[in-house]
């Protein structure tokens, strides 16, 4: 089903943006915010129709974790008492990085379930997956 592909593309886009934010402190703007935002709604609708309850729950955790790190980034970026620093000495940046770590874990779980469901539906017999890490590059092959 195409929804598996579409959901994975969205996860990778978000992971890439998250990695860019960690490297630069700036959350990249989408090339075409109207279309990029619009393509999320049909994917979510398809997931609700075709995805298992377990997959939907994992997606919800992914969304919550994404919202958490983006909110933490916004607070860090607009802090008034000091200049924002990407440093472990800045307690607000530490909150951002902790949110990113939780988001990466939630994404990884969602991708694992997504792959399992896609394979159960007879899609893709490829062994291993490349997942994008904080720097925007592939991290590992999953078994």
Kinemage of the C-alpha trace (Angstrom):
@kinemage 1
@onewidth
@group {chain A} dominant
@subgroup {mainchain}
@vectorlist {calphas} color= white
{ca unk a 1} P 0.000 0.000 0.000
{ca unk a 2} L 1.247 3.446 -0.890
{ca unk a 3} L 0.384 4.770 2.561
{ca unk a 4} L 3.378 2.932 4.012
{ca unk a 5} L 5.674 4.665 1.535
{ca unk a 6} L 4.064 8.049 2.113
{ca unk a 7} L 4.296 7.763 5.901
{ca unk a 8} L 7.958 6.760 5.713
{ca unk a 9} L 8.740 9.718 3.450
{ca unk a 10} L 7.136 12.086 5.972
{ca unk a 11} L 9.105 10.544 8.850
{ca unk a 12} L 12.343 10.994 6.913
{ca unk a 13} L 11.502 14.614 6.070
{ca unk a 14} L 10.902 15.383 9.725
{ca unk a 15} L 14.075 13.535 10.778
{ca unk a 16} L 16.073 15.529 8.243
{ca unk a 17} L 14.664 18.824 9.541
{ca unk a 18} L 15.335 17.740 13.122
{ca unk a 19} L 18.964 16.945 12.242
{ca unk a 20} L 19.351 20.295 10.522
{ca unk a 21} L 17.962 22.036 13.608
{ca unk a 22} L 20.463 20.247 15.854
{ca unk a 23} L 23.367 21.186 13.562
{ca unk a 24} L 22.436 24.821 13.059
{ca unk a 25} L 19.944 25.804 15.756
{ca unk a 26} L 17.555 26.808 12.952
{ca unk a 27} L 14.452 24.856 12.038
{ca unk a 28} L 14.426 24.724 8.235
{ca unk a 29} L 11.414 25.999 6.396
{ca unk a 30} L 9.817 23.619 3.966
{ca unk a 31} L 10.390 24.328 0.320
{ca unk a 32} L 6.661 24.473 -0.305
{ca unk a 33} L 4.855 24.809 3.036
{ca unk a 34} L 1.395 24.569 1.462
{ca unk a 35} L 1.990 21.242 -0.220
{ca unk a 36} L 4.203 19.772 2.471
{ca unk a 37} L 1.593 20.482 5.105
{ca unk a 38} L -1.260 19.369 2.882
{ca unk a 39} L 0.269 15.969 2.149
{ca unk a 40} L 0.141 14.979 5.831
{ca unk a 41} L -3.658 14.887 6.062
{ca unk a 42} L -4.265 12.210 3.381
{ca unk a 43} L -1.491 10.046 4.838
{ca unk a 44} L -3.043 10.218 8.297
{ca unk a 45} L -6.467 9.404 6.879
{ca unk a 46} L -5.078 6.362 5.053
{ca unk a 47} L -3.252 5.217 8.182
{ca unk a 48} L -6.521 5.394 10.110
{ca unk a 49} L -8.188 3.215 7.485
{ca unk a 50} L -5.423 0.695 6.791
{ca unk a 51} L -3.126 0.806 9.834
{ca unk a 52} L -3.457 -1.336 12.904
{ca unk a 53} L -4.335 0.117 16.290
{ca unk a 54} L -0.744 -0.526 17.326
{ca unk a 55} L 0.572 1.455 14.347
{ca unk a 56} L -1.824 4.327 15.056
{ca unk a 57} L -0.707 4.436 18.688
{ca unk a 58} L 2.940 4.522 17.583
{ca unk a 59} L 2.122 7.315 15.160
{ca unk a 60} L 0.469 9.300 17.952
{ca unk a 61} L 3.633 8.932 20.068
{ca unk a 62} L 5.717 10.091 17.108
{ca unk a 63} L 3.500 13.140 16.681
{ca unk a 64} L 3.585 13.971 20.402
{ca unk a 65} L 7.379 13.639 20.491
{ca unk a 66} L 7.694 15.870 17.417
{ca unk a 67} L 5.474 18.508 18.969
{ca unk a 68} L 7.538 18.301 22.180
{ca unk a 69} L 10.921 18.951 20.540
{ca unk a 70} L 9.539 21.704 18.291
{ca unk a 71} L 7.978 23.463 21.307
{ca unk a 72} L 11.226 23.081 23.265
{ca unk a 73} L 13.161 24.503 20.301
{ca unk a 74} L 10.798 27.506 20.169
{ca unk a 75} L 11.288 28.208 23.876
{ca unk a 76} L 15.068 27.841 23.486
{ca unk a 77} L 15.151 30.098 20.415
{ca unk a 78} L 13.151 32.899 22.054
{ca unk a 79} L 14.721 32.877 25.514
{ca unk a 80} L 15.145 36.388 26.855
{ca unk a 81} L 17.618 36.143 29.718
{ca unk a 82} L 20.538 35.015 27.565
{ca unk a 83} L 21.498 34.286 23.989
{ca unk a 84} L 20.478 30.798 22.870
{ca unk a 85} L 23.469 28.460 22.736
{ca unk a 86} L 23.603 24.935 21.395
{ca unk a 87} L 25.418 23.707 24.453
{ca unk a 88} L 24.916 21.346 27.350
{ca unk a 89} L 25.450 24.436 29.527
{ca unk a 90} L 22.199 25.915 28.269
{ca unk a 91} L 19.430 24.096 30.185
{ca unk a 92} L 16.874 24.949 27.504
{ca unk a 93} L 19.063 23.360 24.817
{ca unk a 94} L 19.333 20.237 26.994
{ca unk a 95} L 15.523 20.037 26.964
{ca unk a 96} L 15.592 20.314 23.156
{ca unk a 97} L 18.115 17.488 22.818
{ca unk a 98} L 16.178 15.285 25.241
{ca unk a 99} L 13.030 15.894 23.183
{ca unk a 100} L 14.946 14.995 20.026
{ca unk a 101} L 16.134 11.751 21.607
{ca unk a 102} L 12.558 10.816 22.534
{ca unk a 103} L 11.392 11.721 19.026
{ca unk a 104} L 14.080 9.536 17.459
{ca unk a 105} L 12.986 6.619 19.647
{ca unk a 106} L 9.313 7.166 18.770
{ca unk a 107} L 10.147 7.425 15.063
{ca unk a 108} L 12.212 4.253 15.201
{ca unk a 109} L 9.335 2.340 16.811
{ca unk a 110} L 6.840 3.718 14.284
{ca unk a 111} L 9.105 2.750 11.370
{ca unk a 112} L 9.566 -0.760 12.769
{ca unk a 113} L 5.785 -1.249 13.002
{ca unk a 114} L 5.260 0.340 9.596
{ca unk a 115} L 7.750 -2.054 8.011
{ca unk a 116} L 6.211 -5.040 9.781
{ca unk a 117} L 2.741 -4.158 8.512
{ca unk a 118} L 4.012 -3.473 5.008
{ca unk a 119} L 5.720 -6.872 4.939
{ca unk a 120} L 2.628 -8.582 6.341
{ca unk a 121} L 0.705 -7.069 3.430
{ca unk a 122} L 3.272 -8.577 1.057
{ca unk a 123} L 5.248 -5.433 0.330
{ca unk a 124} L 9.019 -5.306 0.290
{ca unk a 125} L 11.150 -8.290 1.144
{ca unk a 126} L 14.331 -6.176 1.430
{ca unk a 127} L 16.457 -6.904 4.458
{ca unk a 128} L 17.509 -3.933 6.571
{ca unk a 129} L 16.471 -0.316 6.617
{ca unk a 130} L 18.360 2.933 6.691
{ca unk a 131} L 17.106 5.342 9.334
{ca unk a 132} L 18.127 8.994 9.493
{ca unk a 133} L 19.934 10.201 12.577
{ca unk a 134} L 20.452 13.611 14.143
{ca unk a 135} L 22.911 14.681 11.457
{ca unk a 136} L 20.473 13.841 8.690
{ca unk a 137} L 22.447 10.804 7.544
{ca unk a 138} L 21.671 7.083 7.678
{ca unk a 139} L 22.404 5.429 11.013
{ca unk a 140} L 22.080 1.694 10.747
{ca unk a 141} L 20.674 -1.314 9.031
{ca unk a 142} L 17.875 -2.828 11.080
{ca unk a 143} L 17.360 -6.558 11.020
